[in-house]
Amino acid sequence: MSKIRGMRGFLASSIGVTCAAALALPLTPPALAATARPVPAAEAARPAAHAGTPATTPSDRRAAERSAAGSTQSLPLEPLTRDRATPSAPATEQSLPRRAVRHFSLVGVVWDDPDAELHGRVQVRTRTAGTGTWSGWQDVETHNADHAADPDTPERASGRVRGATAPLWVGDSDGVELRVRSESDDSAADSTGHASGTRNLPAAPPLPSGLRLELVDPGEDDEASAGDEEEPRAAGGANAETSALTETSALTETSALTETSAVAEASAVNADLAPLGASEIAALNRAESEQEYLALNPGALTERQLQAKPYVGPRPGIVTRRGWGANEGLRESGFRYTKKVKAAFVHHTASGNNYRCSQVPSLIRSIYRYHVKSMGWRDIGYNFLIDKCGKIYEGRAGGVAKPVLGAHTLGFNSNSMGIAVLGSYGATKPSKSAVKAVARLTAWKLGLYRVNPKGKTYLKSAGSNLHRKGKKVRLNVISGHRDGFKTECPGRKLYGKLGSARSKAAHYQGR
């Protein structure tokens, strides 16, 4: 019972400073919210510029204007082909013809039913802003349902959640073309050794209803952190962003105070680790981290635990949400916690490797906006993100030392944390810096909860395609996403490095 009281005190330790934090942070009147509107029909119907040429007409220039605060353009797809014999049947191919649009840097496709799967292929090509050069066709990862809140949770049952592909980072672009084709599971087998006519292949399944292309502009680095686009969304509230409406916000003193409060709230939960409003939580050595461990657990440790050597790795430097420019007005207000952290699930974002480390704040803001505005989640799904240069970033709000409930491993979000390495690692090796960062982060965070990174643990499944609901599953403390759900995540190359991460993390803990 003393442990429970101590943990409750741990979770509540920063609540008392939130109001003071709101007063301590500067109150900057928010700029006019710059949110996306759909490209007018007249513009959308006009043929886009030829490949290699940027937009030059006044309408094209207006369509290419950038939103400083970030925005999402949501464009419905059009049926490409139908079966003439059954014209009312759902189309098995949909597309978005080439067109000029406002600036964006990340793409994804969403649909109405979060439980529906897109069996097929999604490909996109984009036009680089400034040069007018069109890319080749790029595949978008369609298997993404395994990154989600657990079944029967308020986040999952909010009514806002949509099915979605993984997001793909394409860099600053102002033109797009998309095609989606349904494919049966046996299509690949048909192309690898089965002669035509030897057997009947099943028909391609229908595509999910309500397919839309999401084009995400992360906004400018120096303005995105102000949280000035909209008020924090209340739990259970409707998703305000649709393709047919232009969002406008009254610039009132009340809304300004609300936004400042949301920023202060997100900073206050880390007040035990860094000054209010800090852009980064500084690294500590092992001795300092052990002292921090004792300070963060007042009354939660038994006498025996107090006398034992604390196996806590040195705290790594962590870029805060303020540091990467989170618009705190996008997420739901408040935080949700699980009881403790018994395991860490490692993921890859499947968003491609074509990013520079200097672009990572923009990339994370894009994923954040995609998770919240396009997919309907309460916040970004991952607890932490790591770039290929080894830098660690705070993910879902609630405090980096606390057991924040994420939406990263369907069926196993409770009593765990999710770490996403930015990129795609099915065929590409993760950098040594990224693997080392996984080890450093887990050595510290798991150490706070007295967990051995090289050990095993049991988690109760909330239901996945690999483990039935209610089953107690024995897992590595540092597991890959595929250990809890039948998926390719975190990619074959990254998954193969988890053994090394476990050993390094245990070493950092002094084991």
Backbone hydrogen bonds, N-H to C=O, Kabsch-Sander energy under -0.5 kcal/mol:
donor,donor_aa,acceptor,acceptor_aa,energy
5,R,1,M,-2.6
6,G,2,S,-2.3
7,M,3,K,-2.6
8,R,4,I,-2.6
9,G,5,R,-2.2
10,F,6,G,-2.2
11,L,7,M,-2.8
12,A,8,R,-2.0
13,S,9,G,-0.8
13,S,10,F,-0.6
15,I,12,A,-1.2
16,G,12,A,-0.7
17,V,14,S,-1.0
18,T,15,I,-1.4
19,C,15,I,-0.5
21,A,17,V,-2.5
22,A,18,T,-2.2
23,L,19,C,-1.4
24,A,20,A,-2.0
25,L,21,A,-2.4
28,T,26,P,-0.9
35,T,33,A,-0.8
43,E,40,P,-0.5
44,A,40,P,-2.8
45,A,41,A,-2.5
46,R,42,A,-0.8
46,R,43,E,-0.5
48,A,98,R,-0.5
52,G,132,G,-1.8
53,T,50,H,-2.0
61,R,57,T,-2.4
62,R,58,P,-2.2
63,A,59,S,-2.3
64,A,60,D,-1.4
65,E,62,R,-1.2
68,A,66,R,-0.6
70,G,67,S,-0.9
71,S,217,D,-1.8
73,Q,215,L,-2.6
74,S,72,T,-0.5
75,L,73,Q,-0.6
75,L,213,L,-2.7
77,L,211,L,-1.9
78,E,95,S,-2.9
80,L,93,E,-3.3
81,T,93,E,-0.9
84,R,82,R,-0.6
86,T,83,D,-0.7
89,A,86,T,-2.0
92,T,81,T,-0.5
93,E,81,T,-0.6
94,Q,180,V,-2.4
95,S,78,E,-2.6
96,L,178,L,-2.4
99,R,176,V,-1.9
101,V,174,D,-2.2
104,F,173,S,-1.8
105,S,216,V,-3.2
106,L,216,V,-1.5
107,V,168,L,-2.5
108,G,214,E,-1.3
110,V,212,R,-2.3
111,W,163,G,-2.2
112,D,209,S,-2.1
116,A,113,D,-1.2
119,H,117,E,-0.9
120,G,118,L,-1.0
121,R,181,R,-2.8
122,V,140,V,-0.5
123,Q,179,R,-2.6
124,V,138,Q,-2.4
125,R,177,E,-2.4
127,R,175,G,-2.2
128,T,126,T,-0.6
128,T,133,T,-2.9
129,A,172,D,-2.1
131,T,129,A,-0.7
132,G,128,T,-2.4
135,S,126,T,-2.9
138,Q,124,V,-2.7
140,V,122,V,-2.7
144,N,142,T,-1.2
147,H,144,N,-1.7
148,A,146,D,-0.9
153,T,150,D,-1.2
157,A,153,T,-2.4
158,S,155,E,-0.9
162,R,375,M,-2.1
163,G,111,W,-1.4
165,T,109,V,-2.4
166,A,141,E,-2.8
168,L,107,V,-2.7
169,W,351,S,-2.2
170,V,105,S,-2.8
171,G,105,S,-1.6
173,S,104,F,-2.8
174,D,127,R,-2.3
175,G,127,R,-0.7
176,V,99,R,-2.1
177,E,125,R,-1.9
178,L,96,L,-2.2
179,R,123,Q,-2.4
180,V,94,Q,-3.3
181,R,121,R,-2.6
182,S,92,T,-3.4
183,E,119,H,-2.0
187,S,184,S,-1.6
190,D,186,D,-1.9
191,S,187,S,-1.1
191,S,188,A,-0.5
192,T,189,A,-1.3
194,H,189,A,-0.6
195,A,193,G,-0.6
198,T,195,A,-1.9
201,L,199,R,-0.7
207,L,91,A,-0.9
212,R,110,V,-2.2
213,L,75,L,-3.2
214,E,108,G,-3.4
214,E,212,R,-0.5
215,L,73,Q,-2.8
215,L,213,L,-0.5
216,V,106,L,-3.1
216,V,214,E,-0.6
217,D,71,S,-2.9
217,D,215,L,-0.5
220,E,68,A,-2.3
223,E,220,E,-1.1
224,A,220,E,-2.1
226,A,223,E,-1.4
227,G,224,A,-0.9
233,R,331,R,-1.7
237,G,234,A,-2.3
240,A,238,A,-0.6
242,T,240,A,-0.7
245,L,242,T,-0.7
247,E,245,L,-0.6
252,T,250,A,-1.5
256,A,252,T,-1.9
257,L,253,E,-2.2
258,T,254,T,-2.3
259,E,255,S,-2.4
260,T,256,A,-2.2
261,S,257,L,-2.3
262,A,258,T,-2.0
263,V,259,E,-2.1
264,A,260,T,-2.5
265,E,261,S,-2.7
266,A,262,A,-1.9
267,S,263,V,-1.5
268,A,264,A,-2.9
269,V,265,E,-1.2
270,N,267,S,-1.6
271,A,268,A,-2.0
273,L,270,N,-2.1
274,A,270,N,-1.8
278,A,275,P,-1.9
281,I,318,I,-3.3
282,A,280,E,-0.6
284,L,315,R,-2.4
289,S,285,N,-2.2
290,E,286,R,-2.3
291,Q,287,A,-1.8
292,E,288,E,-2.1
293,Y,289,S,-2.3
294,L,290,E,-1.7
295,A,291,Q,-2.0
296,L,292,E,-2.4
297,N,293,Y,-0.6
297,N,294,L,-0.6
300,A,297,N,-1.5
301,L,297,N,-0.7
306,L,302,T,-2.3
307,Q,303,E,-1.6
308,A,304,R,-1.5
311,Y,309,K,-0.6
312,V,310,P,-1.5
313,G,443,A,-1.9
318,I,281,I,-2.2
319,V,392,I,-2.8
320,T,279,S,-1.7
324,W,320,T,-1.7
325,G,321,R,-0.7
326,A,321,R,-2.7
328,E,326,A,-1.1
330,L,327,N,-2.0
331,R,327,N,-0.5
332,E,378,R,-2.4
333,S,233,R,-1.7
338,T,403,P,-3.0
342,K,340,K,-0.6
342,K,415,N,-2.4
343,A,415,N,-0.7
344,A,477,V,-3.2
345,F,417,M,-2.9
346,V,344,A,-0.5
346,V,479,S,-2.7
347,H,419,I,-3.0
349,T,421,V,-1.5
350,A,423,G,-2.2
355,Y,353,N,-1.8
359,Q,356,R,-1.9
360,V,357,C,-1.1
363,L,359,Q,-2.3
364,I,360,V,-3.0
365,R,361,P,-2.3
366,S,362,S,-2.0
367,I,363,L,-2.3
368,Y,364,I,-2.8
369,R,365,R,-2.5
370,Y,366,S,-2.5
371,H,367,I,-3.0
372,V,368,Y,-2.2
373,K,369,R,-2.5
374,S,369,R,-0.9
374,S,370,Y,-0.8
375,M,370,Y,-2.2
376,G,372,V,-0.7
377,W,371,H,-2.6
383,N,418,G,-1.4
384,F,418,G,-1.9
385,L,393,Y,-2.0
386,I,420,A,-2.5
387,D,391,K,-2.0
390,G,387,D,-1.9
392,I,317,G,-0.5
393,Y,385,L,-2.8
394,E,319,V,-3.2
395,G,383,N,-2.7
396,R,382,Y,-2.6
402,K,399,G,-1.2
404,V,402,K,-2.0
405,L,336,R,-2.3
406,G,404,V,-0.6
406,G,413,N,-0.5
407,A,381,G,-2.3
410,L,146,D,-2.5
412,F,409,T,-3.0
416,S,413,N,-1.0
417,M,343,A,-1.6
419,I,345,F,-2.8
420,A,384,F,-2.4
420,A,418,G,-0.5
421,V,347,H,-2.7
421,V,419,I,-0.5
422,L,386,I,-2.9
422,L,420,A,-0.6
435,V,431,S,-2.0
436,K,432,K,-2.5
437,A,433,S,-2.0
438,V,434,A,-2.0
439,A,435,V,-1.9
440,R,436,K,-2.6
441,L,437,A,-2.6
442,T,438,V,-2.4
443,A,439,A,-2.3
444,W,440,R,-1.5
445,K,441,L,-2.8
446,L,442,T,-2.0
447,G,442,T,-0.6
447,G,443,A,-0.6
448,L,444,W,-1.6
449,Y,445,K,-0.6
449,Y,446,L,-0.9
450,R,447,G,-1.8
451,V,446,L,-2.0
455,G,452,N,-2.0
457,T,475,L,-2.6
459,L,473,V,-2.2
461,S,459,L,-0.6
461,S,471,K,-3.0
462,A,411,G,-2.4
464,S,467,H,-2.0
470,G,461,S,-3.2
471,K,468,R,-1.7
473,V,459,L,-3.2
473,V,471,K,-0.7
475,L,457,T,-3.1
475,L,473,V,-0.6
477,V,455,G,-2.4
478,I,453,P,-0.6
479,S,344,A,-2.5
479,S,477,V,-0.8
481,H,346,V,-1.9
482,R,489,C,-1.1
483,D,480,G,-2.1
484,G,481,H,-1.8
485,F,481,H,-1.2
487,T,485,F,-1.2
491,G,488,E,-2.7
493,K,425,Y,-1.8
494,L,425,Y,-1.0
495,Y,491,G,-2.8
496,G,492,R,-1.7
497,K,494,L,-1.7
498,L,495,Y,-1.5
501,A,497,K,-1.9
502,R,498,L,-2.5
503,S,499,G,-2.0
504,K,500,S,-2.5
505,A,501,A,-2.5
506,A,502,R,-2.3
507,H,503,S,-2.0
508,Y,504,K,-2.6
509,Q,505,A,-1.5
510,G,507,H,-1.5
511,R,506,A,-2.5
